[in-house]
Amino acid sequence: MTGTLTVAELMDLSGRVALVTGAGQGIGATTAHLLAAQGADVAVNDYFADRATAVATSIATAGGRAHAVQADICDYTSVTTMIAEVERELGPVDILVNNAGNAGAVTDGLAPQPEFWDQEPAEWQPWIAVNYLGVMHTTHAVLGGMVKRHRGRVITIISDAGRIGEPGLIVYSGAKAGAAGFIRAVAKAVGPHGITANCIALGATRTPAVAPMLENEAVRKKVVRPYPLGRLGEPVDAAALITFLASDAASWITAQTYPVNGGYSVSM
């Protein structure tokens, strides 16, 4: 990349197709909107078709181009069917955002969680299926095409649990850490083909999934306390970095994990 470019030109995603998983609400929905605002054609995926449709409709109303596509990322056949539909409706995927995830049932934040040694192996599978295997499924399904076209971006949302480890979320922490290791290995393998792959490790973020817990003021204060910035993250905090990593501005950044956590790291 040579010459003088403006920030707007570097961030322009016109002519590129982005697929965002788990985009029916929260971080995924905000990311889909922001990518579309930068010119990308966006495939809005969610397990719940009505959520995906609502986000895609909202993007179209704002002047963007989007297509809703239902799929279960835990099922590889469902993923390959989704990719075929996206390619048919929008074109080959240039930007993959692995956003879909599952930390388990959200409580009021006060009820104790079962200890790992008291769990049965069958209880681990939902966390592993979404947070690790789901990332492998979607990445595998698009990577061959990216290699052939010699371009692509893979951006995966993990969690500070995967970076640091959370004793109350042992299996989730392991699955997220596994996804991070997988993405680093992918980055090394596909770098020669002009493809970047990075992770974003999120701290506590205000999304519909955690809203029930935050209704309790005592719990909210407890959750916020370790964050030097004194607030929870907002979906746009993650979406802004995702959009940057998807752009030409990040063309020499790969195999990294970026904390987006309000300074949580320095409080540990």
N, C-alpha and C positions, 0 to 999 in steps of 0.2 A: 504494500500500500504506500503510494508516494503522493507528493503534492500536498497542498494545504486543503484540509477539509474542515467543515464546521461540525459542531457537536450534533446538530440536526441531521447532517448527512451521515455521520458515523452511526447514529441510532436508527436510521431509516431501515425498516424491514419490508419495504414494498417488494412484491414479487416472491416472497417467501411464505411457506406454509408451516404453521406451528400447530402442534398437537399438545393440548394440556389435559392431563388426566385428573380426575377428581375435581373438575372445574365447575360443578354445579352450584358451589357456594364458597364463601370464605376466600382463602388465598388463591385457589384455582380460578374462581370467577374473576377476581380482581386482576390476576395475571392475564387471563384471556382478554379482558377489556383493554389492558395497557398494551399488550402486543398488537391488538387490532388498531389501537390509536396510533401506533408507530408504522402502520401500513401492512402488517402481516394478515394473511388469510388464516383464520383460526378454526381448528377443529376442537369443539368443546365436548370433552368426554365426561361422562358420569355413569355410575352404576344405575342411578335413577334417571330415566329418560326425560321426565318432566322438568327436572332441574336443569339438565343440559339444554333443553329446548328454550327454557326461559332465559338463560344467559345468552344463547345464540341470538335469540330474538332481540334482546336488549342491545347487543353489539350491532346488529343490523339497523336498528332504530337510530343508533348514534352515527350511522354512516359507514360502518365497517362491513367486512364480509366474514361470515361465520357459518359453520355447519355443526349441528348437534349430532352426536353419535354415542349411542348407549353401548357399553361393553363392560364385562367383568374382567379386570386385569389379572385376576387370579387364575383365569382359564385361558390357556395359550390359544386355543382355537377361536375363542371370542376376540382375542387381541388381533389375530391375523385377519379375521373378518372385518374388524374395525379399520385396520390399516387399508384394506382393499377398498372399503367405502370412502375413506378419506381421500385416497388417491383418485378415485373415480369422481368425487365431487369437487375437490380443491386442487389436487396434484400431490406429488411426492412430498413426504415430510422432510422439511429442512431443519426444524427446531422441535425437539422433544422435551417437554417439561414433565418429568415424573413427579407429580404433586400428590397423587392419591396416597393416602396412608390411614393407619388405624392404630390408635394407642389403647384401644379397649373401651369399655363402658365408662362414661363420664359420671362421676358421683358428685356429691355436694362438697367434696374435698375433705370431709371429716371422717368418713367411714374408712376403716383400715382395709388395705388391699391384701388379698391372699399372698402369703409368702411363696416364693418360687418352689421351695421344697414341699409345699403342700398342694401344688398344682399337679394335674395329670397331663401327660404329654399331648393329649388331644386338645387341651386348652391352649397350647402354644400355636397351633396351626393357623388360626386367623391372622395373628401378628406376622408370622413368617410369610404366609401366602401373599399378603398385600405389600408389606414393607420391604421384603427382599425379593421373593419370586416375581411379584408383580413388576418390579423395576427391571428384572432380567427379561421378562416376557416382552415388555414394550420396547426395551432397548434392542433386543435381538431382532424384533420384527422390523425395525426401521434401519438398522445399522448397515445391512447389506446394500441398500439403495443409496445411503449416504456415501459409502465407500466408492460405489460406481460413479457417483456424481462429483466426488472429491470435494464435498463440503457438507457441513452439518454441525449442529449444536445439540448436546445432550446435557440437560440441567436437572439435577435430582435433589428433591427436598429431603433432607434427613432431619435430625433433631440434635440438640445438645445432649440428649440421652445417648445418642449413638457416638458422640465425641467424648463425653465425660463418663457416662454410665449413671443410671438412676436405679437405686436399690429397689424402689417400688415398681419399676418397669424393666425387669431384667431381660425378659424375652424380647420386648420391644427394643430395648437398647442394643441387644445383640443383632437383631434384624437390621436396624438402621446402620449400625457399624458395618455389618456385612455389605449393605448396599453401598456404603462409602468406599470400602475396599474394592468392590466390584467395579465401581465407576473409575477409580484410579487406574486399575488394570486396563479397563477399556480405553481410557485416555492415552495410555502408553501404546496400545495396539493400533489405534486409529489416528494418532497424531500425524504419521507420514501421509495420511490421506486427506489432510486439511480439515479434520474434524476435532472439535474440542469437547471435553466432558468434565463437568464440575459439579460440586455439591454445595448446597446451602444448608447450614445447621441452624435451625430456628430455636429460639427461646420461647417462652410462653407468649402466645399470640391470641389476640381477641378475635375468635371465630365463632360461628354458630355452634360448633362442636363443644366448645368449652364454656359457652354462655351460661348454662345451668349452674356450673360451679361458681362462677363469678357473681352470681346473684347474692351470695352470702358475703357480706362486707368483711367479716373477719377473715374469711378464706382469701378474698381478693387482696387484702393488705398483706397477708402471709405470702401469697404468690409474688407480689410486686417487690417485697422487701429486698431480695438479693440483687435487684437490678439498679445499678447506679443512676440510670436515667429516670428512675422513679415512675415508670409506667410499663404497661404491657405493650408488646408489639402490635401493630395493626397490619392487616393484610397487604396494604400498599408498601410497607417496609420491605417485605419479601419480594413483592411483585416488581418493585423498582430494580432490585439487583438481578432478578431473573431476566428482565428486559435488557439490562446492560450486558449480561453474559450471552444473550442471544444475538447481540449486535456485532457489527464490525469493530466497534470500540474495544471489544474483548477478544480480538482475533489471536492474541498471543498469550492467552491465559487458559491453562488447562491443568487437569489433575489436581485441582485445589478444592478445599472445603472452606467456605466462608461462613464464619459465625455472624448471624444477624440476631443479636440477643441483648441489646441494650446494656452491654458491659458485663453480662452475667459471668463471663469467663474470669474476669479479674476479681470476682467476689468469692470464688471457690477456694 
